[in-house]
Amino acid sequence: MDFQLPELLEANGDTDTVFLLGNNCNNNTMFEDDDSEKITPENLPIYKKGKEIYKVVKEIADLIPEENEILQDIRMQMLSDAAMLTVKVAGAEGGDLYDIRMQNAALIRKAANDLMIQNHSLKAFGFEYVEYFNIVRNLIEEYRLLFIDWVEGFDKWNYIIDRWGLFNPPGVGPHDKDPDDDIPFNPDQFFE
């Protein structure tokens, strides 16, 4: 069922907003001057490569014998690390702030590094097809190069000071004065 925005608002009793928007407003034309092709995480090369890595890791993980509890634990860790390569990209893109992006980037780096060395655990506990894991290692190297470009593209001017000092843009310290503190704001006046 295709609803027009005014119809939805009216159905919910929001007739004031319907009046303000007018009857020419619908879901298809409301934002016509916006870019029709939004950049979503799913369209980013790093996200696509992360999905590819997850699929390969899943195929390898499915070869792990169910009766081997230790290898099953390693399997779960591998799948978790592989999932982080896309999930945290989406989180960083959604957060948009420099510190949130960098925090997600750090978690991605850790997951990728942990995944890179899982072949040693697989070999140590007798996994039969360890050589397949070289495919994952090669894909992670491709991912690493995309990661470098992706992080380089973070907007260093869109930030909130990280008071822990880990994820501030270059030149910003955890003890710096927050420039937003100079903006006069009285919440009591705002909500009147």
Backbone as CSV, one residue per row, in Angstrom:
resi,resn,N_x,N_y,N_z,CA_x,CA_y,CA_z,C_x,C_y,C_z
1,MET,0.848,-1.172,0.000,0.000,0.000,0.000,0.895,1.237,0.000
2,ASP,0.722,2.143,-0.922,1.558,3.324,-1.058,0.857,4.531,-0.434
3,PHE,1.351,4.974,0.729,0.759,6.115,1.419,1.505,7.390,1.074
4,GLN,0.782,8.471,0.993,1.370,9.793,0.867,1.639,10.296,2.280
5,LEU,2.685,11.091,2.479,3.026,11.588,3.810,1.867,12.328,4.467
6,PRO,1.172,13.233,3.782,0.052,13.912,4.443,-1.021,12.948,4.931
7,GLU,-1.278,11.889,4.157,-2.275,10.902,4.577,-1.845,10.197,5.853
8,LEU,-0.550,9.860,5.936,-0.044,9.204,7.137,-0.150,10.122,8.347
9,LEU,0.234,11.381,8.162,0.168,12.329,9.272,-1.268,12.549,9.711
10,GLU,-2.143,12.674,8.738,-3.554,12.899,9.045,-4.146,11.687,9.760
11,ALA,-3.754,10.500,9.333,-4.255,9.280,9.968,-3.822,9.200,11.426
12,ASN,-2.669,9.811,11.722,-2.180,9.829,13.099,-2.638,11.065,13.857
13,GLY,-3.516,11.865,13.264,-4.062,13.034,13.942,-3.174,14.263,13.887
14,ASP,-2.152,14.271,13.042,-1.228,15.406,12.970,-1.644,16.338,11.831
15,THR,-2.784,16.982,11.979,-3.314,17.837,10.914,-2.547,19.141,10.796
16,ASP,-1.913,19.608,11.880,-1.120,20.840,11.806,0.061,20.664,10.862
17,THR,0.752,19.538,10.971,1.896,19.282,10.097,1.437,19.117,8.657
18,VAL,0.304,18.467,8.453,-0.241,18.310,7.104,-0.483,19.678,6.495
19,PHE,-1.062,20.588,7.261,-1.332,21.931,6.766,-0.029,22.648,6.409
20,LEU,0.989,22.530,7.288,2.263,23.205,7.043,2.975,22.645,5.818
21,LEU,2.905,21.332,5.636,3.588,20.711,4.508,2.846,20.922,3.199
22,GLY,1.559,21.017,3.279,0.765,21.162,2.064,0.459,19.809,1.470
23,ASN,-0.411,19.793,0.513,-0.836,18.528,-0.072,0.078,18.035,-1.182
24,ASN,1.081,18.820,-1.571,1.992,18.379,-2.625,3.127,17.527,-2.082
25,CYS,3.133,17.342,-0.785,4.217,16.606,-0.154,3.889,15.123,-0.125
26,ASN,4.774,14.324,-0.694,4.637,12.877,-0.534,6.022,12.271,-0.396
27,ASN,6.079,11.014,-0.137,7.354,10.358,0.125,8.295,10.413,-1.071
28,ASN,7.765,10.554,-2.267,8.605,10.529,-3.457,9.139,11.900,-3.838
29,THR,8.425,12.974,-3.497,8.852,14.290,-3.960,9.334,15.197,-2.847
30,MET,9.215,14.773,-1.611,9.555,15.644,-0.498,11.008,16.105,-0.544
31,PHE,11.901,15.224,-0.947,13.318,15.549,-0.931,13.925,15.481,-2.329
32,GLU,13.220,15.972,-3.318,13.685,15.859,-4.695,15.031,16.531,-4.923
33,ASP,15.309,17.627,-4.198,16.565,18.314,-4.439,17.725,17.640,-3.716
34,ASP,17.454,16.637,-2.868,18.522,15.872,-2.249,19.126,14.944,-3.297
35,ASP,20.350,14.501,-3.020,20.973,13.533,-3.921,20.145,12.263,-3.935
36,SER,19.784,11.814,-5.123,18.964,10.609,-5.211,19.776,9.368,-4.861
37,GLU,21.087,9.429,-5.055,21.931,8.298,-4.708,22.699,8.621,-3.441
38,LYS,22.099,8.306,-2.318,22.753,8.502,-1.035,23.881,7.487,-0.902
39,ILE,24.936,7.905,-0.239,26.009,6.971,0.045,25.613,6.214,1.303
40,THR,25.341,4.945,1.140,25.007,4.099,2.272,26.191,3.181,2.530
41,PRO,26.320,2.679,3.745,27.454,1.789,4.025,27.541,0.623,3.046
42,GLU,26.389,0.105,2.633,26.369,-1.055,1.744,27.004,-0.770,0.384
43,ASN,27.104,0.502,0.012,27.694,0.860,-1.280,29.197,1.109,-1.204
44,LEU,29.752,1.143,-0.011,31.177,1.418,0.147,32.010,0.180,-0.196
45,PRO,33.144,0.375,-0.883,34.004,-0.767,-1.219,34.453,-1.560,0.014
46,ILE,34.732,-0.865,1.117,35.183,-1.562,2.327,34.076,-2.458,2.885
47,TYR,32.849,-2.004,2.807,31.711,-2.798,3.282,31.529,-4.035,2.399
48,LYS,31.612,-3.827,1.100,31.463,-4.951,0.163,32.555,-5.996,0.376
49,LYS,33.778,-5.517,0.608,34.885,-6.450,0.855,34.657,-7.185,2.176
50,GLY,34.132,-6.498,3.179,33.813,-7.138,4.454,32.781,-8.243,4.294
51,LYS,31.772,-7.997,3.458,30.758,-9.032,3.187,31.395,-10.237,2.501
52,GLU,32.299,-9.958,1.576,32.989,-11.047,0.875,33.803,-11.885,1.864
53,ILE,34.496,-11.204,2.772,35.287,-11.913,3.783,34.376,-12.768,4.658
54,TYR,33.254,-12.207,5.069,32.335,-12.967,5.922,31.857,-14.238,5.213
55,LYS,31.518,-14.113,3.938,31.032,-15.287,3.195,32.095,-16.382,3.129
56,VAL,33.347,-15.984,2.878,34.428,-16.971,2.797,34.677,-17.595,4.170
57,VAL,34.715,-16.766,5.210,34.913,-17.286,6.568,33.788,-18.251,6.929
58,LYS,32.571,-17.920,6.554,31.418,-18.788,6.846,31.575,-20.136,6.142
59,GLU,32.023,-20.108,4.894,32.238,-21.362,4.153,33.295,-22.226,4.844
60,ILE,34.378,-21.599,5.287,35.434,-22.345,5.986,34.920,-22.831,7.339
61,ALA,34.222,-21.966,8.048,33.700,-22.318,9.372,32.732,-23.492,9.298
62,ASP,32.005,-23.594,8.212,31.058,-24.704,8.051,31.766,-26.054,7.893
63,LEU,33.069,-26.027,7.609,33.849,-27.265,7.489,34.344,-27.774,8.843
64,ILE,34.215,-26.969,9.879,34.697,-27.347,11.213,33.761,-28.404,11.803
65,PRO,34.333,-29.511,12.275,33.497,-30.583,12.833,32.714,-30.113,14.065
66,GLU,31.447,-30.463,14.105,30.577,-30.039,15.205,30.981,-30.664,16.536
67,GLU,31.577,-31.844,16.505,31.915,-32.532,17.754,33.170,-31.970,18.432
68,ASN,33.951,-31.154,17.737,35.164,-30.576,18.322,34.814,-29.240,18.980
69,GLU,34.673,-29.257,20.310,34.229,-28.063,21.039,35.211,-26.897,20.925
70,ILE,36.486,-27.195,20.974,37.486,-26.121,20.898,37.425,-25.452,19.529
71,LEU,37.385,-26.248,18.471,37.285,-25.670,17.128,35.959,-24.938,16.941
72,GLN,34.904,-25.406,17.590,33.619,-24.703,17.514,33.713,-23.329,18.184
73,ASP,34.460,-23.238,19.289,34.681,-21.929,19.928,35.457,-20.999,18.995
74,ILE,36.477,-21.538,18.348,37.260,-20.751,17.389,36.365,-20.324,16.228
75,ARG,35.517,-21.230,15.781,34.567,-20.935,14.697,33.705,-19.726,15.050
76,MET,33.154,-19.733,16.259,32.292,-18.626,16.681,33.071,-17.304,16.721
77,GLN,34.314,-17.356,17.185,35.134,-16.147,17.228,35.443,-15.651,15.814
78,MET,35.729,-16.571,14.909,36.000,-16.199,13.516,34.791,-15.510,12.895
79,LEU,33.612,-16.084,13.094,32.398,-15.494,12.521,32.106,-14.133,13.142
80,SER,32.347,-14.016,14.428,32.136,-12.732,15.104,33.088,-11.669,14.559
81,ASP,34.367,-12.025,14.441,35.352,-11.075,13.903,35.014,-10.689,12.466
82,ALA,34.621,-11.665,11.661,34.278,-11.383,10.259,33.059,-10.468,10.166
83,ALA,32.087,-10.660,11.043,30.890,-9.807,11.032,31.231,-8.369,11.394
84,MET,32.202,-8.183,12.280,32.596,-6.828,12.697,33.083,-5.983,11.520
85,LEU,33.590,-6.619,10.482,34.149,-5.888,9.349,33.087,-5.128,8.567
86,THR,31.839,-5.523,8.699,30.758,-4.768,8.062,29.946,-3.989,9.088
87,VAL,29.663,-4.627,10.211,28.814,-4.001,11.227,29.417,-2.685,11.712
88,LYS,30.706,-2.681,11.970,31.343,-1.470,12.501,31.531,-0.397,11.424
89,VAL,31.609,-0.790,10.165,31.615,0.208,9.085,30.270,0.927,9.082
90,ALA,29.197,0.161,9.182,27.859,0.763,9.225,27.716,1.668,10.443
91,GLY,28.238,1.238,11.585,28.182,2.061,12.792,28.954,3.353,12.647
92,ALA,30.114,3.274,12.017,30.927,4.474,11.807,30.244,5.437,10.852
93,GLU,29.670,4.902,9.797,28.985,5.754,8.825,27.744,6.395,9.437
94,GLY,27.060,5.658,10.276,25.864,6.190,10.921,26.192,7.229,11.971
95,GLY,27.316,7.050,12.657,27.710,7.979,13.711,28.216,9.296,13.177
96,ASP,28.941,9.267,12.107,29.457,10.422,11.378,30.476,11.255,12.154
97,LEU,30.431,11.309,13.470,31.403,12.085,14.236,32.761,11.392,14.199
98,TYR,33.820,12.200,14.175,35.172,11.672,14.059,35.483,10.647,15.144
99,ASP,35.169,10.972,16.395,35.524,10.058,17.478,34.755,8.740,17.385
100,ILE,33.501,8.791,16.978,32.723,7.556,16.815,33.289,6.731,15.663
101,ARG,33.639,7.404,14.582,34.219,6.695,13.442,35.546,6.029,13.823
102,MET,36.384,6.776,14.554,37.683,6.226,14.941,37.530,5.067,15.924
103,GLN,36.566,5.165,16.821,36.323,4.068,17.756,35.913,2.809,16.984
104,ASN,35.030,2.961,16.027,34.629,1.822,15.194,35.798,1.306,14.364
105,ALA,36.624,2.221,13.858,37.793,1.817,13.073,38.756,0.983,13.921
106,ALA,38.935,1.366,15.179,39.817,0.606,16.070,39.270,-0.807,16.299
107,LEU,37.965,-0.920,16.453,37.350,-2.239,16.649,37.460,-3.090,15.383
108,ILE,37.337,-2.444,14.227,37.504,-3.154,12.950,38.932,-3.680,12.832
109,ARG,39.892,-2.826,13.151,41.307,-3.215,13.059,41.586,-4.420,13.959
110,LYS,41.076,-4.375,15.186,41.278,-5.496,16.112,40.650,-6.774,15.560
111,ALA,39.423,-6.679,15.077,38.738,-7.859,14.542,39.495,-8.427,13.341
112,ALA,39.967,-7.557,12.465,40.707,-8.013,11.280,42.021,-8.680,11.681
113,ASN,42.733,-8.081,12.641,43.988,-8.679,13.104,43.745,-10.026,13.780
114,ASP,42.697,-10.112,14.599,42.371,-11.385,15.244,42.014,-12.442,14.204
115,LEU,41.258,-12.042,13.213,40.864,-12.967,12.153,42.081,-13.425,11.349
116,MET,43.022,-12.520,11.150,44.219,-12.808,10.356,45.040,-13.958,10.962
117,ILE,45.016,-14.073,12.287,45.857,-15.095,12.924,45.078,-16.336,13.376
118,GLN,43.809,-16.410,13.055,43.008,-17.568,13.469,43.499,-18.870,12.846
119,ASN,44.185,-18.782,11.718,44.669,-20.020,11.094,45.611,-20.780,12.030
120,HIS,46.353,-20.050,12.887,47.260,-20.712,13.827,46.465,-21.541,14.843
121,SER,45.368,-20.981,15.329,44.509,-21.716,16.271,43.871,-22.918,15.582
122,LEU,43.411,-22.705,14.360,42.804,-23.815,13.621,43.801,-24.959,13.443
123,LYS,45.032,-24.606,13.079,46.072,-25.616,12.867,46.424,-26.316,14.181
124,ALA,46.567,-25.530,15.253,46.955,-26.090,16.548,45.943,-27.105,17.071
125,PHE,44.679,-26.915,16.719,43.648,-27.820,17.222,43.132,-28.793,16.158
126,GLY,43.945,-28.988,15.107,43.714,-30.082,14.178,42.686,-29.866,13.083
127,PHE,42.423,-28.615,12.709,41.484,-28.381,11.610,42.101,-28.891,10.316
128,GLU,41.346,-29.670,9.581,41.842,-30.374,8.402,42.140,-29.455,7.209
129,TYR,41.411,-28.334,7.087,41.503,-27.511,5.877,42.118,-26.131,6.148
130,VAL,43.169,-26.093,6.931,43.794,-24.821,7.317,44.255,-24.026,6.095
131,GLU,44.688,-24.715,5.050,45.216,-24.011,3.871,44.170,-23.098,3.227
132,TYR,42.887,-23.398,3.412,41.831,-22.534,2.866,41.848,-21.143,3.501
133,PHE,42.388,-21.091,4.705,42.380,-19.814,5.416,43.290,-18.781,4.751
134,ASN,44.198,-19.218,3.883,45.035,-18.262,3.141,44.184,-17.349,2.267
135,ILE,43.056,-17.846,1.804,42.132,-17.012,1.023,41.660,-15.844,1.886
136,VAL,41.308,-16.139,3.137,40.855,-15.094,4.067,41.971,-14.090,4.310
137,ARG,43.173,-14.577,4.513,44.307,-13.674,4.778,44.542,-12.726,3.596
138,ASN,44.429,-13.233,2.377,44.585,-12.379,1.193,43.468,-11.345,1.098
139,LEU,42.248,-11.761,1.410,41.119,-10.820,1.391,41.274,-9.745,2.464
140,ILE,41.791,-10.130,3.622,41.998,-9.146,4.694,43.046,-8.124,4.276
141,GLU,44.046,-8.542,3.552,45.044,-7.579,3.062,44.399,-6.584,2.098
142,GLU,43.522,-7.055,1.229,42.783,-6.144,0.343,41.901,-5.207,1.166
143,TYR,41.281,-5.746,2.195,40.423,-4.962,3.088,41.242,-3.877,3.795
144,ARG,42.450,-4.248,4.237,43.324,-3.297,4.943,43.611,-2.068,4.079
145,LEU,43.858,-2.277,2.811,44.140,-1.148,1.916,42.904,-0.261,1.747
146,LEU,41.735,-0.864,1.652,40.487,-0.088,1.588,40.247,0.654,2.901
147,PHE,40.595,0.015,4.000,40.443,0.596,5.333,41.253,1.885,5.461
148,ILE,42.486,1.855,4.978,43.358,3.035,5.056,42.713,4.213,4.333
149,ASP,42.217,3.984,3.139,41.553,5.052,2.375,40.279,5.519,3.062
150,TRP,39.523,4.588,3.607,38.265,4.915,4.283,38.513,5.817,5.492
151,VAL,39.477,5.446,6.329,39.786,6.241,7.526,40.316,7.613,7.130
152,GLU,41.103,7.662,6.080,41.644,8.947,5.609,40.527,9.908,5.216
153,GLY,39.389,9.386,4.825,38.261,10.214,4.407,37.396,10.737,5.548
154,PHE,37.702,10.385,6.799,36.904,10.873,7.927,37.032,12.387,8.048
155,ASP,35.936,13.047,8.327,35.910,14.502,8.498,36.481,14.857,9.867
156,LYS,37.694,15.401,9.869,38.380,15.726,11.119,37.802,16.956,11.809
157,TRP,36.914,17.670,11.145,36.300,18.870,11.737,34.934,18.581,12.340
158,ASN,34.439,17.394,12.137,33.137,17.013,12.696,33.395,16.105,13.901
159,TYR,33.602,16.721,15.063,33.975,15.930,16.227,33.389,16.505,17.514
160,ILE,33.348,15.649,18.497,33.119,16.029,19.882,34.382,15.593,20.599
161,ILE,34.895,16.416,21.496,36.148,16.077,22.168,35.991,14.772,22.944
162,ASP,36.907,13.853,22.674,36.954,12.591,23.409,37.753,12.844,24.678
163,ARG,37.083,12.907,25.797,37.730,13.225,27.073,38.641,12.110,27.565
164,TRP,38.582,10.952,26.930,39.518,9.882,27.251,40.816,10.046,26.455
165,GLY,40.779,10.855,25.404,41.976,11.181,24.658,42.388,10.198,23.581
166,LEU,41.581,9.193,23.302,41.987,8.190,22.315,41.608,8.534,20.883
167,PHE,40.462,9.152,20.686,39.924,9.291,19.337,39.658,10.737,18.940
168,ASN,40.542,11.628,19.335,40.419,13.020,18.922,41.135,13.227,17.598
169,PRO,40.668,14.193,16.805,41.394,14.510,15.574,42.774,15.080,15.911
170,PRO,43.687,15.063,14.957,45.012,15.632,15.196,44.909,17.070,15.702
171,GLY,45.670,17.373,16.745,45.700,18.725,17.293,44.660,19.005,18.362
172,VAL,43.792,18.055,18.646,42.761,18.232,19.673,43.087,17.301,20.833
173,GLY,43.143,17.872,22.039,43.471,17.083,23.220,42.271,16.886,24.126
174,PRO,42.375,15.922,25.048,41.253,15.631,25.940,40.952,16.750,26.934
175,HIS,41.920,17.631,27.166,41.722,18.721,28.123,41.403,20.051,27.443
176,ASP,41.296,20.042,26.117,40.976,21.275,25.388,39.588,21.770,25.771
177,LYS,39.435,23.086,25.655,38.126,23.697,25.897,37.223,23.349,24.714
178,ASP,36.017,22.951,25.023,35.045,22.613,23.982,34.501,23.904,23.389
179,PRO,34.679,24.143,22.078,34.188,25.385,21.474,32.671,25.541,21.589
180,ASP,31.951,24.448,21.733,30.496,24.537,21.887,30.089,25.145,23.225
181,ASP,31.017,25.164,24.183,30.700,25.764,25.485,30.457,27.262,25.379
182,ASP,30.956,27.895,24.318,30.783,29.339,24.131,29.438,29.699,23.514
183,ILE,28.694,28.714,23.069,27.389,28.975,22.458,26.376,29.172,23.577
184,PRO,25.744,30.347,23.618,24.762,30.563,24.689,23.532,29.683,24.460
185,PHE,23.215,28.911,25.476,22.069,28.012,25.360,21.433,27.854,26.729
186,ASN,20.164,28.150,26.797,19.405,27.967,28.021,18.289,26.978,27.704
187,PRO,18.393,25.752,28.223,17.381,24.747,27.878,15.975,25.148,28.306
188,ASP,15.872,25.969,29.352,14.540,26.406,29.783,13.878,27.272,28.719
189,GLN,14.673,28.102,28.041,14.124,28.949,26.978,13.850,28.130,25.713
190,PHE,14.645,27.117,25.492,14.513,26.304,24.288,13.188,25.553,24.251
191,PHE,12.758,25.078,25.389,11.560,24.244,25.435,10.291,25.015,25.781
192,GLU,10.333,26.334,25.739,9.135,27.138,26.023,8.180,27.135,24.867
